[in-house]
Amino acid sequence: MRHQIALGAGLAAGIAALALAVSPQIAGAAGLVSAGTGHPVCAGASQTCATSGTGQGYGAGRMGQSMRGRQGSAATPGQGSAGRSPGMMTDGTVLGTGTLSAASRATVASMAEEEKLAHDVYTALAARYPTDARFARIASSETQHLTALRQVMTAYGITDPTAGLADGRFASASVQQLYADLLAQATSLDAALSVGRAVETKDIADLDAAMAAVTTAPDVDTVYSHLRMASQMHLRAFGG
Protein backbone atom coordinates (compact mmCIF):
# COMPACT_ATOMS: atom_id res chain seq x y z
CA MET A 1 0.00 0.00 0.00
CA ARG A 2 1.37 3.40 -0.95
CA HIS A 3 1.31 6.35 1.42
CA GLN A 4 1.85 10.01 0.75
CA ILE A 5 4.72 11.33 2.84
CA ALA A 6 5.77 14.95 3.10
CA LEU A 7 9.18 15.92 1.82
CA GLY A 8 10.03 18.88 4.02
CA ALA A 9 12.76 21.46 3.72
CA GLY A 10 15.25 19.53 5.85
CA LEU A 11 17.06 17.91 2.92
CA ALA A 12 17.64 21.28 1.27
CA ALA A 13 18.61 22.67 4.67
CA GLY A 14 21.13 19.92 5.14
CA ILE A 15 22.67 20.57 1.73
CA ALA A 16 22.91 24.26 2.57
CA ALA A 17 24.67 23.42 5.83
CA LEU A 18 27.10 21.25 3.88
CA ALA A 19 27.83 24.10 1.51
CA LEU A 20 28.53 26.47 4.37
CA ALA A 21 30.78 23.94 6.10
CA VAL A 22 32.84 23.44 2.95
CA SER A 23 32.94 27.05 1.80
CA PRO A 24 30.60 30.06 1.87
CA GLN A 25 31.60 30.64 -1.75
CA ILE A 26 30.37 27.16 -2.72
CA ALA A 27 27.11 27.83 -0.92
CA GLY A 28 26.58 31.05 -2.80
CA ALA A 29 27.45 29.46 -6.13
CA ALA A 30 24.93 26.70 -5.51
CA GLY A 31 22.20 29.26 -4.86
CA LEU A 32 21.44 27.65 -1.51
CA VAL A 33 21.73 30.44 1.03
CA SER A 34 20.64 34.01 1.32
CA ALA A 35 23.34 36.59 1.90
CA GLY A 36 24.49 36.78 5.49
CA THR A 37 21.89 34.40 6.94
CA GLY A 38 23.02 30.85 6.25
CA HIS A 39 19.39 29.87 5.62
CA PRO A 40 18.55 27.89 2.48
CA VAL A 41 16.68 29.80 -0.15
CA CYS A 42 16.75 27.77 -3.34
CA ALA A 43 18.10 24.38 -4.32
CA GLY A 44 18.96 23.07 -7.75
CA ALA A 45 19.14 24.49 -11.24
CA SER A 46 15.36 24.85 -11.30
CA GLN A 47 15.61 27.22 -8.29
CA THR A 48 13.18 25.17 -6.23
CA CYS A 49 12.89 27.16 -3.02
CA ALA A 50 12.57 25.72 0.46
CA THR A 51 11.99 27.17 3.91
CA SER A 52 14.75 27.66 6.43
CA GLY A 53 16.00 24.73 8.46
CA THR A 54 18.67 23.86 11.00
CA GLY A 55 21.83 22.11 9.85
CA GLN A 56 24.88 20.66 11.49
CA GLY A 57 28.21 20.46 9.68
CA TYR A 58 28.30 18.73 6.32
CA GLY A 59 24.62 18.58 5.51
CA ALA A 60 23.34 16.98 8.71
CA GLY A 61 20.19 19.10 8.87
CA ARG A 62 17.32 18.07 11.12
CA MET A 63 15.63 16.37 8.23
CA GLY A 64 13.80 13.81 10.32
CA GLN A 65 11.88 16.58 12.05
CA SER A 66 11.19 18.76 9.02
CA MET A 67 9.92 15.78 7.00
CA ARG A 68 6.99 15.37 9.33
CA GLY A 69 3.68 16.71 8.07
CA ARG A 70 2.34 19.99 9.34
CA GLN A 71 -0.52 19.92 11.81
CA GLY A 72 -3.83 19.61 10.00
CA SER A 73 -7.50 19.77 10.86
CA ALA A 74 -9.98 16.92 10.50
CA ALA A 75 -11.17 18.44 7.22
CA THR A 76 -7.72 18.71 5.67
CA PRO A 77 -7.47 16.63 2.45
CA GLY A 78 -5.00 13.79 2.59
CA GLN A 79 -4.61 13.81 6.36
CA GLY A 80 -3.19 10.76 8.13
CA SER A 81 -4.72 8.77 10.95
CA ALA A 82 -3.08 11.07 13.49
CA GLY A 83 -4.88 14.10 12.05
CA ARG A 84 -1.79 15.46 10.26
CA SER A 85 -1.93 16.73 6.71
CA PRO A 86 1.09 16.06 4.49
CA GLY A 87 3.42 19.04 4.44
CA MET A 88 5.23 19.83 1.23
CA MET A 89 8.13 21.74 -0.22
CA THR A 90 7.28 25.21 -1.40
CA ASP A 91 7.20 23.86 -4.96
CA GLY A 92 4.39 21.51 -3.91
CA THR A 93 6.40 18.27 -3.82
CA VAL A 94 4.76 15.45 -1.83
CA LEU A 95 6.22 11.96 -1.87
CA GLY A 96 4.20 9.03 -3.18
CA THR A 97 2.37 10.94 -5.92
CA GLY A 98 4.11 9.45 -8.96
CA THR A 99 4.38 6.05 -10.59
CA LEU A 100 7.53 3.93 -10.46
CA SER A 101 8.31 1.03 -12.77
CA ALA A 102 9.75 -2.17 -11.34
CA ALA A 103 13.19 -1.09 -12.55
CA SER A 104 12.88 2.35 -10.93
CA ARG A 105 11.74 0.78 -7.66
CA ALA A 106 14.82 -1.45 -7.71
CA THR A 107 16.95 1.63 -8.37
CA VAL A 108 15.59 3.41 -5.30
CA ALA A 109 16.55 0.40 -3.17
CA SER A 110 19.98 0.29 -4.81
CA MET A 111 20.56 3.99 -4.16
CA ALA A 112 19.67 3.43 -0.49
CA GLU A 113 22.37 0.76 -0.28
CA GLU A 114 24.79 3.16 -1.94
CA GLU A 115 24.07 5.91 0.57
CA LYS A 116 24.56 3.42 3.41
CA LEU A 117 27.83 2.33 1.82
CA ALA A 118 29.06 5.93 1.78
CA HIS A 119 28.01 6.46 5.39
CA ASP A 120 29.65 3.26 6.61
CA VAL A 121 32.89 3.83 4.68
CA TYR A 122 33.21 7.40 5.96
CA THR A 123 32.40 6.30 9.52
CA ALA A 124 35.18 3.71 9.37
CA LEU A 125 37.60 6.25 7.89
CA ALA A 126 36.68 8.78 10.57
CA ALA A 127 37.77 6.26 13.19
CA ARG A 128 40.95 5.48 11.24
CA TYR A 129 41.87 9.13 10.62
CA PRO A 130 40.30 11.08 13.52
CA THR A 131 42.31 14.25 12.85
CA ASP A 132 40.41 14.86 9.60
CA ALA A 133 36.90 16.02 10.46
CA ARG A 134 35.57 15.64 6.93
CA PHE A 135 34.86 11.94 7.21
CA ALA A 136 32.67 12.17 10.32
CA ARG A 137 30.81 15.23 9.10
CA ILE A 138 30.09 13.85 5.65
CA ALA A 139 29.10 10.51 7.20
CA SER A 140 26.48 12.46 9.16
CA SER A 141 25.23 13.96 5.91
CA GLU A 142 24.93 10.48 4.38
CA THR A 143 22.66 9.53 7.28
CA GLN A 144 20.27 12.27 6.17
CA HIS A 145 20.43 11.07 2.56
CA LEU A 146 19.51 7.55 3.61
CA THR A 147 16.65 8.96 5.66
CA ALA A 148 15.31 10.71 2.54
CA LEU A 149 15.46 7.51 0.49
CA ARG A 150 13.76 5.57 3.27
CA GLN A 151 10.95 8.13 3.10
CA VAL A 152 10.68 7.41 -0.63
CA MET A 153 10.67 3.64 -0.03
CA THR A 154 7.94 3.98 2.58
CA ALA A 155 5.86 6.18 0.29
CA TYR A 156 6.07 3.69 -2.58
CA GLY A 157 5.97 0.47 -0.58
CA ILE A 158 9.53 -0.54 -1.52
CA THR A 159 11.34 -3.01 0.72
CA ASP A 160 14.29 -1.32 2.43
CA PRO A 161 17.45 -3.41 1.88
CA THR A 162 19.29 -1.45 4.58
CA ALA A 163 16.80 -1.99 7.40
CA GLY A 164 18.27 -3.37 10.60
CA LEU A 165 21.81 -3.73 9.25
CA ALA A 166 24.76 -2.58 11.34
CA ASP A 167 27.56 -0.44 9.95
CA GLY A 168 29.63 -2.43 7.48
CA ARG A 169 26.89 -4.96 6.77
CA PHE A 170 24.97 -5.03 3.47
CA ALA A 171 22.24 -7.11 1.90
CA SER A 172 24.00 -7.29 -1.48
CA ALA A 173 27.16 -9.37 -1.74
CA SER A 174 28.57 -6.97 -4.34
CA VAL A 175 28.13 -3.97 -2.04
CA GLN A 176 29.62 -5.93 0.84
CA GLN A 177 32.70 -6.65 -1.26
CA LEU A 178 32.95 -3.04 -2.44
CA TYR A 179 32.91 -1.88 1.19
CA ALA A 180 35.82 -4.18 2.01
CA ASP A 181 37.74 -3.14 -1.11
CA LEU A 182 37.34 0.58 -0.40
CA LEU A 183 38.58 0.26 3.16
CA ALA A 184 41.51 -1.86 1.99
CA GLN A 185 42.53 0.95 -0.37
CA ALA A 186 42.53 3.60 2.39
CA THR A 187 46.07 2.90 3.62
CA SER A 188 46.91 6.58 4.19
CA LEU A 189 44.98 9.81 4.61
CA ASP A 190 45.61 10.74 0.98
CA ALA A 191 44.37 7.32 -0.11
CA ALA A 192 41.32 7.68 2.13
CA LEU A 193 40.47 11.01 0.50
CA SER A 194 40.84 9.31 -2.88
CA VAL A 195 38.37 6.68 -1.70
CA GLY A 196 35.96 9.46 -0.76
CA ARG A 197 36.29 10.96 -4.23
CA ALA A 198 35.68 7.56 -5.84
CA VAL A 199 32.54 6.99 -3.75
CA GLU A 200 31.08 10.40 -4.60
CA THR A 201 31.97 10.12 -8.29
CA LYS A 202 30.15 6.79 -8.48
CA ASP A 203 27.20 8.20 -6.55
CA ILE A 204 26.85 11.14 -8.96
CA ALA A 205 27.00 8.84 -12.00
CA ASP A 206 24.40 6.49 -10.52
CA LEU A 207 22.11 9.39 -9.59
CA ASP A 208 22.39 10.75 -13.14
CA ALA A 209 21.29 7.37 -14.49
CA ALA A 210 18.48 7.14 -11.94
CA MET A 211 17.16 10.60 -12.80
CA ALA A 212 17.25 9.83 -16.51
CA ALA A 213 15.05 6.78 -15.91
CA VAL A 214 12.48 8.41 -13.61
CA THR A 215 9.96 10.01 -15.97
CA THR A 216 6.68 9.41 -14.13
CA ALA A 217 7.67 10.31 -10.55
CA PRO A 218 8.78 13.95 -10.31
CA ASP A 219 8.81 13.68 -6.53
CA VAL A 220 11.51 10.99 -6.65
CA ASP A 221 13.44 12.98 -9.23
CA THR A 222 13.43 15.94 -6.82
CA VAL A 223 14.96 13.79 -4.07
CA TYR A 224 17.60 12.48 -6.46
CA SER A 225 18.42 16.03 -7.55
CA HIS A 226 19.02 17.14 -3.96
CA LEU A 227 21.19 14.10 -3.28
CA ARG A 228 23.23 14.77 -6.41
CA MET A 229 23.86 18.35 -5.37
CA ALA A 230 25.09 17.17 -1.98
CA SER A 231 27.34 14.55 -3.59
CA GLN A 232 28.95 17.23 -5.74
CA MET A 233 29.73 19.19 -2.58
CA HIS A 234 31.10 16.09 -0.87
CA LEU A 235 33.33 15.50 -3.88
CA ARG A 236 34.71 19.03 -3.62
CA ALA A 237 35.23 18.61 0.12
CA PHE A 238 37.38 15.54 -0.60
CA GLY A 239 39.45 17.51 -3.09
CA GLY A 240 37.64 16.49 -6.27
N, C-alpha and C positions, 0 to 999 in steps of 0.2 A: 504494500500500500504506500502510495506516495504522499508526502506531507509538504506543505509550503513552509519554508523556514526563512526568516528574515536574514538578509545579509547586511549587517550594520556597517558603520563607518570604521570599525576597529581595524580591519585589514588595511585600509588606506592610511589610517593613523599609524599603524605599525610600520608601514613602508616609509612614511614621512619621518618617523623617529629614526629609522635606519639611515635615511639620507642625511639627517642632521648629525648622527653619530659619525658617519664617514666624513662628510664635509658639507658645510653650509652651501658651498657653491654647487655641489651635486644636487642638493635639495632644490635650490632655485632653478637649476637647469631642468630638473624633472617636473617643474610646475607643481610641486607638492605642498609648499608652505607659503603662507603670506609673509610679507616682509616684516621682520622683527618680532613675530609672534611664535613661530615654531608650530603653528596649528595647520593641519592639512587643509588645503583649499581644493585642489583638483588633482586627479590621478589619471595618467594615461594620455595618449595622443588625442583621444576624443574629448579631453578636458571634462571627464565625468567628475563632478564635484561631490565632496562628502563633508559631513559635519566634523567638528573638532573632536579629537580623542586624546587619550593619554597613552604615551609610549615609553618604553624603557629600552635604552641602548639600541641595538641593531634590529629594530623592527618588532620588538616584543611589546606591542600595544596591548591594551586590555580588551582583546578581541572577543574573548569569551563572554564578557559582560555586554559589550555593545552589539553583539549578534542577537541578544534576546529581543523579543518583540516589545513594542511599546505597549503601555497599559491601554486596554480598550474597553468599551462598554459592551453590554450584552447585545446591542444592536449592530455592533461593528461587523461588517462583512469579513468572512475568512477568519474569525476569531478561533482560538484553540479552546480546549476543554477547561483551561484555567482562566478563561475570560480575557485572554491577551490577543490583540490583533497583530498580525505580522508587521513588523517595522520594515522599512526599506531604505535603500540608498536614495539620495536626492534625485537620482535619475530614474527612480521607480523600480529598481532591480529587486525581485523577490525570488528566492531559490525554489526550485520545484515547479516552475511554470513552463518549461520547455519539454522537448521530447528527445530522448537519447537512444541511439541505436545500440545494439548489443556490443558492437565494437567500441563505441564511445563510452559505454558503461565500464567496459574492461579497462579503457584508458584512464578513467577517473581512479579506479582502484590501483592501477599501475603507478599513477602519479603520486598517490598517497604513499605507496611503498618507497618511491623515490625521495619524497620529502622526509620520511622517517630515516632513510639511509643517510641523507645529508645531516640530519640532526644527530644521529648516533655516531657518525664519523667525526663530526666536529666536537661532540661531547668527549669522545675518546682522545682527540687531539688536544683538547683543552686540558685534560688531565696530564697528558704527556708533555705539553709545553705551556705550563701555567703562567709564564711571564708574558705571553702574548694573549691579550684580552679578546682578540677578534674571534677566536674559536668559540668561546663560551657565549659571547654576545650573539653571534650569528646562529649558534645552536638554538638559542632562545627564540630567535626569529623563526627558525624552521618549525618550532613547536606551534607557533601561530599559523603557519602555512598548513600544517597537518590538520589543525583544528578546522580551518576553512574547508579543506577537502572532506573532512568527516561530516561537516554540515551538508555538503553537496551529496555525499553518499546516503545520509539519512533522508534528505529530501527526495531522492530518487530511488530509495529502497535498494541500494547497492551494498553488498556484503563488504565490510571493512576488513581487508587482509592484514591490517596492522593491529587490530583490537587485541588487547591483552598480552602483547609481546613486549618483553623487556628490551632494554637497549642492547643492540648487537644481535638481535634475533629477528629473523624474517621468514615469512611464509614461503617465498619463492627461493628455490635453491640457487638460482642465478644471482639474485640480489645478495643472498648470504655469502656467496663466493666473492662478489664484487666488494662487499664490505671488508672481507679479510684481505683481499688484494690491495685495496686502497690504504689500509692501515700498515700493511707490509711495506708499502712504498714510502711511507712518511718517516724516514730514518733520520731526518734532520728538520730543523724549523723551515728551511728553504724548501725542502721536499714536501713538508706538510702543507705549506702555502700552495705549492704546485698541485697537490691533491685537491685542495679547496677550489682552485681554478678549474681543474678537470671536472669536479662534481657540478659546479655551477654552469660550465659550458655545456655539459650533457643535459642539465636540467632545462636550460634555455632552448636547446634544440628540440627536446621532447615536448616542451610546452608549445613551441611553434607548430610542430606536427599535430598536437592535440587541438590547437585552436583552428587549424586549417580544416580539421575533420568535423568540428562542431558547428553545424549550420542550422540546427533547429532548436538550440538551447542557448540563447543569448546570455542567460544568467550564468551558465557554466563558463562561457567564453569570458565574461567579465571577471570571474574568479581567476581563471588562467592568466588573464592580462595583468592583474595585480601581482600574481605570483611571479610572472616573467619580469616585471619591473623590479621587484625585490631581488630576483636572482642576478639581474644586471648590476645592481648595487653591491651585492655580495661579491660578485666577480671583481669589481673595481676595488673593493676593500681588501681582497686577497692579492692585489697587484696586477689584475688582468685588464 
